[in-house]
Amino acid sequence: MKINVKVLEDTSEIILHTNKQNINLITGLGPYTEANISEAITDHEKHLLIINCPSNFKADTEYNISITFIVTLSENISGYYWSSYTFGNETR
């Protein structure tokens, strides 16, 4: 998964919502250099992914964050879940 983040003020962390993903790899790419991501912590209780960068994410800068993860599809509507819909006579 890739997301684009615009940083409004200097910060050492970016916090995202997450639920039931097994995070494997996170990279961050800014306009001139790769962000040095030192660690990513998952707060399972609050459903947060906290991405730390010791050299700071710089204000007024856009970063492309790439996250590789594994997830099991759930039976309820929490996290990534199974779903279907009907189109004409076909269920997809």
PDB file with one MODEL, atoms N, CA, C and O in Angstrom:
MODEL        1
ATOM      1  N   MET A   1       0.850  -1.157   0.000  1.00  0.00           N
ATOM      2  CA  MET A   1       0.000   0.000   0.000  1.00  0.00           C
ATOM      3  C   MET A   1       0.902   1.228   0.000  1.00  0.00           C
ATOM      4  O   MET A   1       1.923   1.260   0.687  1.00  0.00           O
ATOM      5  N   LYS A   2       0.518   2.233  -0.773  1.00  0.00           N
ATOM      6  CA  LYS A   2       1.253   3.494  -0.794  1.00  0.00           C
ATOM      7  C   LYS A   2       0.298   4.628  -0.459  1.00  0.00           C
ATOM      8  O   LYS A   2      -0.823   4.685  -0.964  1.00  0.00           O
ATOM      9  N   ILE A   3       0.761   5.533   0.405  1.00  0.00           N
ATOM     10  CA  ILE A   3      -0.025   6.717   0.737  1.00  0.00           C
ATOM     11  C   ILE A   3       0.862   7.943   0.614  1.00  0.00           C
ATOM     12  O   ILE A   3       2.080   7.855   0.771  1.00  0.00           O
ATOM     13  N   ASN A   4       0.259   9.069   0.338  1.00  0.00           N
ATOM     14  CA  ASN A   4       0.963  10.329   0.241  1.00  0.00           C
ATOM     15  C   ASN A   4       0.588  11.161   1.464  1.00  0.00           C
ATOM     16  O   ASN A   4      -0.592  11.343   1.764  1.00  0.00           O
ATOM     17  N   VAL A   5       1.607  11.665   2.169  1.00  0.00           N
ATOM     18  CA  VAL A   5       1.390  12.438   3.396  1.00  0.00           C
ATOM     19  C   VAL A   5       2.037  13.797   3.235  1.00  0.00           C
ATOM     20  O   VAL A   5       3.202  13.884   2.848  1.00  0.00           O
ATOM     21  N   LYS A   6       1.296  14.871   3.527  1.00  0.00           N
ATOM     22  CA  LYS A   6       1.888  16.203   3.561  1.00  0.00           C
ATOM     23  C   LYS A   6       2.087  16.596   5.022  1.00  0.00           C
ATOM     24  O   LYS A   6       1.131  16.676   5.793  1.00  0.00           O
ATOM     25  N   VAL A   7       3.325  16.833   5.382  1.00  0.00           N
ATOM     26  CA  VAL A   7       3.679  17.178   6.757  1.00  0.00           C
ATOM     27  C   VAL A   7       3.522  18.687   6.932  1.00  0.00           C
ATOM     28  O   VAL A   7       4.090  19.462   6.163  1.00  0.00           O
ATOM     29  N   LEU A   8       2.757  19.107   7.937  1.00  0.00           N
ATOM     30  CA  LEU A   8       2.479  20.525   8.160  1.00  0.00           C
ATOM     31  C   LEU A   8       3.489  21.194   9.092  1.00  0.00           C
ATOM     32  O   LEU A   8       3.717  22.401   9.006  1.00  0.00           O
ATOM     33  N   GLU A   9       4.087  20.408   9.976  1.00  0.00           N
ATOM     34  CA  GLU A   9       5.124  20.945  10.855  1.00  0.00           C
ATOM     35  C   GLU A   9       6.135  19.840  11.132  1.00  0.00           C
ATOM     36  O   GLU A   9       5.793  18.659  11.069  1.00  0.00           O
ATOM     37  N   ASP A  10       7.382  20.213  11.440  1.00  0.00           N
ATOM     38  CA  ASP A  10       8.413  19.220  11.715  1.00  0.00           C
ATOM     39  C   ASP A  10       7.927  18.248  12.781  1.00  0.00           C
ATOM     40  O   ASP A  10       7.367  18.650  13.801  1.00  0.00           O
ATOM     41  N   THR A  11       8.151  16.973  12.529  1.00  0.00           N
ATOM     42  CA  THR A  11       7.736  15.951  13.491  1.00  0.00           C
ATOM     43  C   THR A  11       8.625  14.726  13.343  1.00  0.00           C
ATOM     44  O   THR A  11       9.164  14.466  12.267  1.00  0.00           O
ATOM     45  N   SER A  12       8.775  13.985  14.414  1.00  0.00           N
ATOM     46  CA  SER A  12       9.575  12.763  14.365  1.00  0.00           C
ATOM     47  C   SER A  12       8.712  11.535  14.118  1.00  0.00           C
ATOM     48  O   SER A  12       9.239  10.432  13.979  1.00  0.00           O
ATOM     49  N   GLU A  13       7.376  11.710  14.060  1.00  0.00           N
ATOM     50  CA  GLU A  13       6.521  10.546  13.854  1.00  0.00           C
ATOM     51  C   GLU A  13       5.286  10.877  13.016  1.00  0.00           C
ATOM     52  O   GLU A  13       4.771  11.995  13.016  1.00  0.00           O
ATOM     53  N   ILE A  14       4.845   9.846  12.308  1.00  0.00           N
ATOM     54  CA  ILE A  14       3.584   9.888  11.579  1.00  0.00           C
ATOM     55  C   ILE A  14       2.731   8.772  12.155  1.00  0.00           C
ATOM     56  O   ILE A  14       3.197   7.641  12.300  1.00  0.00           O
ATOM     57  N   ILE A  15       1.479   9.086  12.484  1.00  0.00           N
ATOM     58  CA  ILE A  15       0.592   8.110  13.118  1.00  0.00           C
ATOM     59  C   ILE A  15      -0.571   7.816  12.189  1.00  0.00           C
ATOM     60  O   ILE A  15      -1.245   8.727  11.709  1.00  0.00           O
ATOM     61  N   LEU A  16      -0.799   6.527  11.940  1.00  0.00           N
ATOM     62  CA  LEU A  16      -1.871   6.071  11.059  1.00  0.00           C
ATOM     63  C   LEU A  16      -2.761   5.092  11.807  1.00  0.00           C
ATOM     64  O   LEU A  16      -2.331   4.469  12.777  1.00  0.00           O
ATOM     65  N   HIS A  17      -4.000   4.958  11.357  1.00  0.00           N
ATOM     66  CA  HIS A  17      -4.878   3.925  11.900  1.00  0.00           C
ATOM     67  C   HIS A  17      -4.529   2.586  11.265  1.00  0.00           C
ATOM     68  O   HIS A  17      -4.197   2.521  10.081  1.00  0.00           O
ATOM     69  N   THR A  18      -4.604   1.532  12.043  1.00  0.00           N
ATOM     70  CA  THR A  18      -4.365   0.180  11.547  1.00  0.00           C
ATOM     71  C   THR A  18      -5.218  -0.779  12.356  1.00  0.00           C
ATOM     72  O   THR A  18      -5.564  -0.490  13.502  1.00  0.00           O
ATOM     73  N   ASN A  19      -5.559  -1.915  11.769  1.00  0.00           N
ATOM     74  CA  ASN A  19      -6.348  -2.901  12.498  1.00  0.00           C
ATOM     75  C   ASN A  19      -6.075  -4.289  11.936  1.00  0.00           C
ATOM     76  O   ASN A  19      -6.471  -4.601  10.813  1.00  0.00           O
ATOM     77  N   LYS A  20      -5.406  -5.109  12.712  1.00  0.00           N
ATOM     78  CA  LYS A  20      -5.181  -6.515  12.413  1.00  0.00           C
ATOM     79  C   LYS A  20      -4.232  -6.772  11.240  1.00  0.00           C
ATOM     80  O   LYS A  20      -4.277  -7.851  10.649  1.00  0.00           O
ATOM     81  N   GLN A  21      -3.378  -5.811  10.889  1.00  0.00           N
ATOM     82  CA  GLN A  21      -2.384  -6.050   9.855  1.00  0.00           C
ATOM     83  C   GLN A  21      -1.072  -6.488  10.491  1.00  0.00           C
ATOM     84  O   GLN A  21      -0.710  -6.028  11.574  1.00  0.00           O
ATOM     85  N   ASN A  22      -0.367  -7.379   9.808  1.00  0.00           N
ATOM     86  CA  ASN A  22       0.970  -7.786  10.216  1.00  0.00           C
ATOM     87  C   ASN A  22       1.937  -7.001   9.333  1.00  0.00           C
ATOM     88  O   ASN A  22       2.174  -7.378   8.185  1.00  0.00           O
ATOM     89  N   ILE A  23       2.495  -5.911   9.860  1.00  0.00           N
ATOM     90  CA  ILE A  23       3.340  -4.996   9.102  1.00  0.00           C
ATOM     91  C   ILE A  23       4.715  -5.637   8.895  1.00  0.00           C
ATOM     92  O   ILE A  23       5.343  -6.091   9.852  1.00  0.00           O
ATOM     93  N   ASN A  24       5.182  -5.670   7.630  1.00  0.00           N
ATOM     94  CA  ASN A  24       6.480  -6.255   7.314  1.00  0.00           C
ATOM     95  C   ASN A  24       7.552  -5.211   7.036  1.00  0.00           C
ATOM     96  O   ASN A  24       8.675  -5.333   7.526  1.00  0.00           O
ATOM     97  N   LEU A  25       7.220  -4.186   6.257  1.00  0.00           N
ATOM     98  CA  LEU A  25       8.222  -3.224   5.812  1.00  0.00           C
ATOM     99  C   LEU A  25       7.577  -1.863   5.594  1.00  0.00           C
ATOM    100  O   LEU A  25       6.476  -1.770   5.051  1.00  0.00           O
ATOM    101  N   ILE A  26       8.271  -0.799   6.024  1.00  0.00           N
ATOM    102  CA  ILE A  26       7.792   0.559   5.812  1.00  0.00           C
ATOM    103  C   ILE A  26       8.954   1.384   5.274  1.00  0.00           C
ATOM    104  O   ILE A  26      10.045   1.375   5.844  1.00  0.00           O
ATOM    105  N   THR A  27       8.718   2.096   4.175  1.00  0.00           N
ATOM    106  CA  THR A  27       9.715   3.016   3.649  1.00  0.00           C
ATOM    107  C   THR A  27       9.052   4.362   3.407  1.00  0.00           C
ATOM    108  O   THR A  27       7.851   4.440   3.149  1.00  0.00           O
ATOM    109  N   GLY A  28       9.843   5.410   3.492  1.00  0.00           N
ATOM    110  CA  GLY A  28       9.333   6.756   3.253  1.00  0.00           C
ATOM    111  C   GLY A  28      10.232   7.474   2.278  1.00  0.00           C
ATOM    112  O   GLY A  28      11.453   7.468   2.434  1.00  0.00           O
ATOM    113  N   LEU A  29       9.642   8.092   1.271  1.00  0.00           N
ATOM    114  CA  LEU A  29      10.412   8.800   0.257  1.00  0.00           C
ATOM    115  C   LEU A  29       9.942  10.244   0.188  1.00  0.00           C
ATOM    116  O   LEU A  29       8.769  10.515  -0.069  1.00  0.00           O
ATOM    117  N   GLY A  30      10.874  11.172   0.421  1.00  0.00           N
ATOM    118  CA  GLY A  30      10.573  12.596   0.315  1.00  0.00           C
ATOM    119  C   GLY A  30      10.977  13.103  -1.063  1.00  0.00           C
ATOM    120  O   GLY A  30      11.353  12.317  -1.932  1.00  0.00           O
ATOM    121  N   PRO A  31      10.901  14.417  -1.264  1.00  0.00           N
ATOM    122  CA  PRO A  31      11.196  14.968  -2.591  1.00  0.00           C
ATOM    123  C   PRO A  31      12.665  14.837  -3.000  1.00  0.00           C
ATOM    124  O   PRO A  31      12.965  14.779  -4.193  1.00  0.00           O
ATOM    125  N   TYR A  32      13.575  14.789  -2.045  1.00  0.00           N
ATOM    126  CA  TYR A  32      14.999  14.757  -2.372  1.00  0.00           C
ATOM    127  C   TYR A  32      15.731  13.549  -1.812  1.00  0.00           C
ATOM    128  O   TYR A  32      16.850  13.253  -2.231  1.00  0.00           O
ATOM    129  N   THR A  33      15.125  12.863  -0.888  1.00  0.00           N
ATOM    130  CA  THR A  33      15.822  11.770  -0.225  1.00  0.00           C
ATOM    131  C   THR A  33      14.849  10.793   0.401  1.00  0.00           C
ATOM    132  O   THR A  33      13.668  11.096   0.571  1.00  0.00           O
ATOM    133  N   GLU A  34      15.347   9.635   0.737  1.00  0.00           N
ATOM    134  CA  GLU A  34      14.536   8.650   1.449  1.00  0.00           C
ATOM    135  C   GLU A  34      14.524   9.007   2.928  1.00  0.00           C
ATOM    136  O   GLU A  34      15.567   9.319   3.503  1.00  0.00           O
ATOM    137  N   ALA A  35      13.345   8.962   3.548  1.00  0.00           N
ATOM    138  CA  ALA A  35      13.235   9.240   4.987  1.00  0.00           C
ATOM    139  C   ALA A  35      13.823   8.059   5.753  1.00  0.00           C
ATOM    140  O   ALA A  35      13.569   6.903   5.415  1.00  0.00           O
ATOM    141  N   ASN A  36      14.596   8.351   6.765  1.00  0.00           N
ATOM    142  CA  ASN A  36      15.226   7.312   7.574  1.00  0.00           C
ATOM    143  C   ASN A  36      14.246   6.862   8.654  1.00  0.00           C
ATOM    144  O   ASN A  36      14.227   7.425   9.749  1.00  0.00           O
ATOM    145  N   ILE A  37      13.445   5.863   8.355  1.00  0.00           N
ATOM    146  CA  ILE A  37      12.461   5.361   9.316  1.00  0.00           C
ATOM    147  C   ILE A  37      13.162   4.391  10.250  1.00  0.00           C
ATOM    148  O   ILE A  37      13.635   3.336   9.828  1.00  0.00           O
ATOM    149  N   SER A  38      13.223   4.760  11.527  1.00  0.00           N
ATOM    150  CA  SER A  38      13.979   3.959  12.481  1.00  0.00           C
ATOM    151  C   SER A  38      13.170   2.804  13.062  1.00  0.00           C
ATOM    152  O   SER A  38      13.720   1.745  13.363  1.00  0.00           O
ATOM    153  N   GLU A  39      11.861   3.012  13.218  1.00  0.00           N
ATOM    154  CA  GLU A  39      11.021   1.948  13.748  1.00  0.00           C
ATOM    155  C   GLU A  39       9.556   2.279  13.510  1.00  0.00           C
ATOM    156  O   GLU A  39       9.177   3.428  13.282  1.00  0.00           O
ATOM    157  N   ALA A  40       8.770   1.254  13.572  1.00  0.00           N
ATOM    158  CA  ALA A  40       7.320   1.414  13.484  1.00  0.00           C
ATOM    159  C   ALA A  40       6.715   0.568  14.585  1.00  0.00           C
ATOM    160  O   ALA A  40       6.983  -0.630  14.689  1.00  0.00           O
ATOM    161  N   ILE A  41       5.906   1.200  15.394  1.00  0.00           N
ATOM    162  CA  ILE A  41       5.301   0.529  16.545  1.00  0.00           C
ATOM    163  C   ILE A  41       3.796   0.418  16.309  1.00  0.00           C
ATOM    164  O   ILE A  41       3.145   1.393  15.932  1.00  0.00           O
ATOM    165  N   THR A  42       3.258  -0.760  16.530  1.00  0.00           N
ATOM    166  CA  THR A  42       1.813  -0.949  16.414  1.00  0.00           C
ATOM    167  C   THR A  42       1.215  -0.957  17.814  1.00  0.00           C
ATOM    168  O   THR A  42       1.574  -1.784  18.652  1.00  0.00           O
ATOM    169  N   ASP A  43       0.293  -0.021  18.055  1.00  0.00           N
ATOM    170  CA  ASP A  43      -0.461   0.017  19.301  1.00  0.00           C
ATOM    171  C   ASP A  43      -1.765  -0.734  19.037  1.00  0.00           C
ATOM    172  O   ASP A  43      -2.723  -0.161  18.518  1.00  0.00           O
ATOM    173  N   HIS A  44      -1.795  -2.020  19.397  1.00  0.00           N
ATOM    174  CA  HIS A  44      -2.946  -2.870  19.095  1.00  0.00           C
ATOM    175  C   HIS A  44      -4.210  -2.428  19.839  1.00  0.00           C
ATOM    176  O   HIS A  44      -5.316  -2.583  19.321  1.00  0.00           O
ATOM    177  N   GLU A  45      -4.058  -1.889  21.028  1.00  0.00           N
ATOM    178  CA  GLU A  45      -5.217  -1.458  21.812  1.00  0.00           C
ATOM    179  C   GLU A  45      -5.921  -0.259  21.178  1.00  0.00           C
ATOM    180  O   GLU A  45      -7.150  -0.202  21.135  1.00  0.00           O
ATOM    181  N   LYS A  46      -5.126   0.704  20.682  1.00  0.00           N
ATOM    182  CA  LYS A  46      -5.696   1.915  20.081  1.00  0.00           C
ATOM    183  C   LYS A  46      -5.799   1.825  18.560  1.00  0.00           C
ATOM    184  O   LYS A  46      -6.309   2.746  17.921  1.00  0.00           O
ATOM    185  N   HIS A  47      -5.316   0.714  17.966  1.00  0.00           N
ATOM    186  CA  HIS A  47      -5.342   0.502  16.514  1.00  0.00           C
ATOM    187  C   HIS A  47      -4.553   1.579  15.771  1.00  0.00           C
ATOM    188  O   HIS A  47      -5.042   2.165  14.805  1.00  0.00           O
ATOM    189  N   LEU A  48      -3.311   1.835  16.239  1.00  0.00           N
ATOM    190  CA  LEU A  48      -2.464   2.853  15.630  1.00  0.00           C
ATOM    191  C   LEU A  48      -1.139   2.251  15.172  1.00  0.00           C
ATOM    192  O   LEU A  48      -0.616   1.321  15.784  1.00  0.00           O
ATOM    193  N   LEU A  49      -0.613   2.800  14.087  1.00  0.00           N
ATOM    194  CA  LEU A  49       0.728   2.494  13.613  1.00  0.00           C
ATOM    195  C   LEU A  49       1.527   3.782  13.751  1.00  0.00           C
ATOM    196  O   LEU A  49       1.180   4.796  13.146  1.00  0.00           O
ATOM    197  N   ILE A  50       2.594   3.749  14.542  1.00  0.00           N
ATOM    198  CA  ILE A  50       3.404   4.933  14.813  1.00  0.00           C
ATOM    199  C   ILE A  50       4.741   4.751  14.106  1.00  0.00           C
ATOM    200  O   ILE A  50       5.531   3.878  14.467  1.00  0.00           O
ATOM    201  N   ILE A  51       4.990   5.585  13.092  1.00  0.00           N
ATOM    202  CA  ILE A  51       6.205   5.510  12.281  1.00  0.00           C
ATOM    203  C   ILE A  51       7.168   6.584  12.763  1.00  0.00           C
ATOM    204  O   ILE A  51       6.840   7.770  12.726  1.00  0.00           O
ATOM    205  N   ASN A  52       8.359   6.181  13.218  1.00  0.00           N
ATOM    206  CA  ASN A  52       9.345   7.113  13.772  1.00  0.00           C
ATOM    207  C   ASN A  52      10.471   7.393  12.785  1.00  0.00           C
ATOM    208  O   ASN A  52      10.944   6.495  12.088  1.00  0.00           O
ATOM    209  N   CYS A  53      10.893   8.665  12.738  1.00  0.00           N
ATOM    210  CA  CYS A  53      11.994   9.107  11.879  1.00  0.00           C
ATOM    211  C   CYS A  53      12.906  10.000  12.729  1.00  0.00           C
ATOM    212  O   CYS A  53      12.513  11.119  13.061  1.00  0.00           O
ATOM    213  N   PRO A  54      14.107   9.542  13.091  1.00  0.00           N
ATOM    214  CA  PRO A  54      14.970  10.327  13.984  1.00  0.00           C
ATOM    215  C   PRO A  54      15.444  11.647  13.381  1.00  0.00           C
ATOM    216  O   PRO A  54      15.775  12.574  14.119  1.00  0.00           O
ATOM    217  N   SER A  55      15.483  11.749  12.042  1.00  0.00           N
ATOM    218  CA  SER A  55      15.924  12.996  11.413  1.00  0.00           C
ATOM    219  C   SER A  55      14.755  13.933  11.133  1.00  0.00           C
ATOM    220  O   SER A  55      14.943  14.979  10.510  1.00  0.00           O
ATOM    221  N   ASN A  56      13.569  13.583  11.574  1.00  0.00           N
ATOM    222  CA  ASN A  56      12.333  14.359  11.439  1.00  0.00           C
ATOM    223  C   ASN A  56      11.795  14.386  10.012  1.00  0.00           C
ATOM    224  O   ASN A  56      12.540  14.473   9.036  1.00  0.00           O
ATOM    225  N   PHE A  57      10.485  14.308   9.939  1.00  0.00           N
ATOM    226  CA  PHE A  57       9.767  14.596   8.715  1.00  0.00           C
ATOM    227  C   PHE A  57       9.649  16.118   8.687  1.00  0.00           C
ATOM    228  O   PHE A  57       9.200  16.720   9.662  1.00  0.00           O
ATOM    229  N   LYS A  58      10.043  16.736   7.596  1.00  0.00           N
ATOM    230  CA  LYS A  58      10.140  18.195   7.519  1.00  0.00           C
ATOM    231  C   LYS A  58       8.821  18.844   7.140  1.00  0.00           C
ATOM    232  O   LYS A  58       8.055  18.303   6.343  1.00  0.00           O
ATOM    233  N   ALA A  59       8.561  20.014   7.723  1.00  0.00           N
ATOM    234  CA  ALA A  59       7.342  20.783   7.450  1.00  0.00           C
ATOM    235  C   ALA A  59       7.249  21.156   5.976  1.00  0.00           C
ATOM    236  O   ALA A  59       8.265  21.325   5.302  1.00  0.00           O
ATOM    237  N   ASP A  60       6.012  21.283   5.481  1.00  0.00           N
ATOM    238  CA  ASP A  60       5.730  21.681   4.099  1.00  0.00           C
ATOM    239  C   ASP A  60       6.365  20.745   3.080  1.00  0.00           C
ATOM    240  O   ASP A  60       6.769  21.165   1.996  1.00  0.00           O
ATOM    241  N   THR A  61       6.449  19.463   3.448  1.00  0.00           N
ATOM    242  CA  THR A  61       7.042  18.458   2.572  1.00  0.00           C
ATOM    243  C   THR A  61       6.076  17.299   2.415  1.00  0.00           C
ATOM    244  O   THR A  61       5.412  16.900   3.372  1.00  0.00           O
ATOM    245  N   GLU A  62       5.999  16.760   1.204  1.00  0.00           N
ATOM    246  CA  GLU A  62       5.179  15.574   0.954  1.00  0.00           C
ATOM    247  C   GLU A  62       6.071  14.342   0.955  1.00  0.00           C
ATOM    248  O   GLU A  62       7.165  14.351   0.391  1.00  0.00           O
ATOM    249  N   TYR A  63       5.591  13.289   1.594  1.00  0.00           N
ATOM    250  CA  TYR A  63       6.297  12.015   1.646  1.00  0.00           C
ATOM    251  C   TYR A  63       5.391  10.926   1.092  1.00  0.00           C
ATOM    252  O   TYR A  63       4.179  10.932   1.308  1.00  0.00           O
ATOM    253  N   ASN A  64       5.994  10.005   0.383  1.00  0.00           N
ATOM    254  CA  ASN A  64       5.286   8.805  -0.073  1.00  0.00           C
ATOM    255  C   ASN A  64       5.674   7.680   0.871  1.00  0.00           C
ATOM    256  O   ASN A  64       6.837   7.280   0.926  1.00  0.00           O
ATOM    257  N   ILE A  65       4.705   7.174   1.609  1.00  0.00           N
ATOM    258  CA  ILE A  65       4.946   6.098   2.573  1.00  0.00           C
ATOM    259  C   ILE A  65       4.467   4.796   1.942  1.00  0.00           C
ATOM    260  O   ILE A  65       3.307   4.679   1.547  1.00  0.00           O
ATOM    261  N   SER A  66       5.370   3.815   1.848  1.00  0.00           N
ATOM    262  CA  SER A  66       5.021   2.487   1.335  1.00  0.00           C
ATOM    263  C   SER A  66       5.006   1.508   2.495  1.00  0.00           C
ATOM    264  O   SER A  66       5.959   1.432   3.269  1.00  0.00           O
ATOM    265  N   ILE A  67       3.921   0.764   2.607  1.00  0.00           N
ATOM    266  CA  ILE A  67       3.770  -0.191   3.709  1.00  0.00           C
ATOM    267  C   ILE A  67       3.447  -1.557   3.115  1.00  0.00           C
ATOM    268  O   ILE A  67       2.485  -1.703   2.360  1.00  0.00           O
ATOM    269  N   THR A  68       4.248  -2.545   3.456  1.00  0.00           N
ATOM    270  CA  THR A  68       3.993  -3.918   3.049  1.00  0.00           C
ATOM    271  C   THR A  68       3.448  -4.659   4.265  1.00  0.00           C
ATOM    272  O   THR A  68       4.037  -4.610   5.345  1.00  0.00           O
ATOM    273  N   PHE A  69       2.324  -5.345   4.086  1.00  0.00           N
ATOM    274  CA  PHE A  69       1.719  -6.031   5.219  1.00  0.00           C
ATOM    275  C   PHE A  69       0.965  -7.269   4.757  1.00  0.00           C
ATOM    276  O   PHE A  69       0.672  -7.440   3.574  1.00  0.00           O
ATOM    277  N   ILE A  70       0.661  -8.121   5.717  1.00  0.00           N
ATOM    278  CA  ILE A  70      -0.153  -9.320   5.511  1.00  0.00           C
ATOM    279  C   ILE A  70      -1.374  -9.176   6.397  1.00  0.00           C
ATOM    280  O   ILE A  70      -1.273  -8.736   7.543  1.00  0.00           O
ATOM    281  N   VAL A  71      -2.526  -9.548   5.865  1.00  0.00           N
ATOM    282  CA  VAL A  71      -3.754  -9.447   6.648  1.00  0.00           C
ATOM    283  C   VAL A  71      -4.648 -10.637   6.330  1.00  0.00           C
ATOM    284  O   VAL A  71      -4.685 -11.109   5.194  1.00  0.00           O
ATOM    285  N   THR A  72      -5.354 -11.108   7.317  1.00  0.00           N
ATOM    286  CA  THR A  72      -6.348 -12.160   7.136  1.00  0.00           C
ATOM    287  C   THR A  72      -7.708 -11.497   7.014  1.00  0.00           C
ATOM    288  O   THR A  72      -8.090 -10.690   7.862  1.00  0.00           O
ATOM    289  N   LEU A  73      -8.440 -11.835   5.964  1.00  0.00           N
ATOM    290  CA  LEU A  73      -9.778 -11.265   5.799  1.00  0.00           C
ATOM    291  C   LEU A  73     -10.686 -11.775   6.909  1.00  0.00           C
ATOM    292  O   LEU A  73     -10.715 -12.971   7.199  1.00  0.00           O
ATOM    293  N   SER A  74     -11.428 -10.857   7.528  1.00  0.00           N
ATOM    294  CA  SER A  74     -12.282 -11.241   8.650  1.00  0.00           C
ATOM    295  C   SER A  74     -13.717 -11.468   8.197  1.00  0.00           C
ATOM    296  O   SER A  74     -14.101 -11.101   7.087  1.00  0.00           O
ATOM    297  N   GLU A  75     -14.493 -12.075   9.071  1.00  0.00           N
ATOM    298  CA  GLU A  75     -15.906 -12.349   8.799  1.00  0.00           C
ATOM    299  C   GLU A  75     -16.805 -11.184   9.222  1.00  0.00           C
ATOM    300  O   GLU A  75     -17.954 -11.102   8.787  1.00  0.00           O
ATOM    301  N   ASN A  76     -16.291 -10.280  10.071  1.00  0.00           N
ATOM    302  CA  ASN A  76     -17.085  -9.119  10.483  1.00  0.00           C
ATOM    303  C   ASN A  76     -16.537  -7.872   9.789  1.00  0.00           C
ATOM    304  O   ASN A  76     -15.559  -7.971   9.049  1.00  0.00           O
ATOM    305  N   ILE A  77     -17.127  -6.726  10.004  1.00  0.00           N
ATOM    306  CA  ILE A  77     -16.706  -5.515   9.296  1.00  0.00           C
ATOM    307  C   ILE A  77     -15.636  -4.747  10.068  1.00  0.00           C
ATOM    308  O   ILE A  77     -15.769  -3.549  10.315  1.00  0.00           O
ATOM    309  N   SER A  78     -14.579  -5.454  10.443  1.00  0.00           N
ATOM    310  CA  SER A  78     -13.459  -4.879  11.168  1.00  0.00           C
ATOM    311  C   SER A  78     -12.183  -5.150  10.372  1.00  0.00           C
ATOM    312  O   SER A  78     -11.908  -6.294  10.010  1.00  0.00           O
ATOM    313  N   GLY A  79     -11.407  -4.104  10.098  1.00  0.00           N
ATOM    314  CA  GLY A  79     -10.188  -4.277   9.312  1.00  0.00           C
ATOM    315  C   GLY A  79     -10.545  -4.604   7.869  1.00  0.00           C
ATOM    316  O   GLY A  79     -11.491  -4.046   7.314  1.00  0.00           O
ATOM    317  N   TYR A  80      -9.782  -5.514   7.262  1.00  0.00           N
ATOM    318  CA  TYR A  80     -10.104  -5.990   5.914  1.00  0.00           C
ATOM    319  C   TYR A  80     -11.077  -7.146   6.052  1.00  0.00           C
ATOM    320  O   TYR A  80     -10.818  -8.086   6.804  1.00  0.00           O
ATOM    321  N   TYR A  81     -12.190  -7.092   5.339  1.00  0.00           N
ATOM    322  CA  TYR A  81     -13.215  -8.114   5.528  1.00  0.00           C
ATOM    323  C   TYR A  81     -13.805  -8.548   4.188  1.00  0.00           C
ATOM    324  O   TYR A  81     -13.746  -7.824   3.195  1.00  0.00           O
ATOM    325  N   TRP A  82     -14.379  -9.760   4.196  1.00  0.00           N
ATOM    326  CA  TRP A  82     -15.059 -10.319   3.035  1.00  0.00           C
ATOM    327  C   TRP A  82     -16.310  -9.505   2.749  1.00  0.00           C
ATOM    328  O   TRP A  82     -16.987  -9.048   3.670  1.00  0.00           O
ATOM    329  N   SER A  83     -16.612  -9.327   1.480  1.00  0.00           N
ATOM    330  CA  SER A  83     -17.815  -8.618   1.099  1.00  0.00           C
ATOM    331  C   SER A  83     -18.249  -9.091  -0.282  1.00  0.00           C
ATOM    332  O   SER A  83     -17.437  -9.609  -1.049  1.00  0.00           O
ATOM    333  N   SER A  84     -19.514  -8.916  -0.594  1.00  0.00           N
ATOM    334  CA  SER A  84     -20.015  -9.241  -1.930  1.00  0.00           C
ATOM    335  C   SER A  84     -21.173  -8.307  -2.258  1.00  0.00           C
ATOM    336  O   SER A  84     -21.734  -7.652  -1.380  1.00  0.00           O
ATOM    337  N   TYR A  85     -21.513  -8.262  -3.530  1.00  0.00           N
ATOM    338  CA  TYR A  85     -22.647  -7.467  -3.977  1.00  0.00           C
ATOM    339  C   TYR A  85     -23.264  -8.157  -5.186  1.00  0.00           C
ATOM    340  O   TYR A  85     -22.636  -9.011  -5.812  1.00  0.00           O
ATOM    341  N   THR A  86     -24.478  -7.786  -5.504  1.00  0.00           N
ATOM    342  CA  THR A  86     -25.176  -8.363  -6.655  1.00  0.00           C
ATOM    343  C   THR A  86     -25.206  -7.359  -7.772  1.00  0.00           C
ATOM    344  O   THR A  86     -25.548  -6.195  -7.562  1.00  0.00           O
ATOM    345  N   PHE A  87     -24.844  -7.806  -8.982  1.00  0.00           N
ATOM    346  CA  PHE A  87     -24.881  -6.998 -10.186  1.00  0.00           C
ATOM    347  C   PHE A  87     -25.673  -7.778 -11.221  1.00  0.00           C
ATOM    348  O   PHE A  87     -25.187  -8.761 -11.781  1.00  0.00           O
ATOM    349  N   GLY A  88     -26.900  -7.331 -11.471  1.00  0.00           N
ATOM    350  CA  GLY A  88     -27.789  -8.112 -12.341  1.00  0.00           C
ATOM    351  C   GLY A  88     -28.129  -9.407 -11.641  1.00  0.00           C
ATOM    352  O   GLY A  88     -28.618  -9.392 -10.511  1.00  0.00           O
ATOM    353  N   ASN A  89     -27.878 -10.531 -12.297  1.00  0.00           N
ATOM    354  CA  ASN A  89     -28.116 -11.851 -11.696  1.00  0.00           C
ATOM    355  C   ASN A  89     -26.863 -12.481 -11.137  1.00  0.00           C
ATOM    356  O   ASN A  89     -26.855 -13.660 -10.780  1.00  0.00           O
ATOM    357  N   GLU A  90     -25.804 -11.698 -11.062  1.00  0.00           N
ATOM    358  CA  GLU A  90     -24.495 -12.229 -10.645  1.00  0.00           C
ATOM    359  C   GLU A  90     -24.089 -11.674  -9.283  1.00  0.00           C
ATOM    360  O   GLU A  90     -24.222 -10.476  -9.031  1.00  0.00           O
ATOM    361  N   THR A  91     -23.596 -12.543  -8.408  1.00  0.00           N
ATOM    362  CA  THR A  91     -23.028 -12.105  -7.125  1.00  0.00           C
ATOM    363  C   THR A  91     -21.524 -12.009  -7.287  1.00  0.00           C
ATOM    364  O   THR A  91     -20.868 -12.956  -7.721  1.00  0.00           O
ATOM    365  N   ARG A  92     -20.994 -10.860  -6.936  1.00  0.00           N
ATOM    366  CA  ARG A  92     -19.535 -10.630  -7.064  1.00  0.00           C
ATOM    367  C   ARG A  92     -18.925 -10.413  -5.714  1.00  0.00           C
ATOM    368  O   ARG A  92     -17.716 -10.204  -5.609  1.00  0.00           O
TER     369      ARG A  92
ENDMDL
END
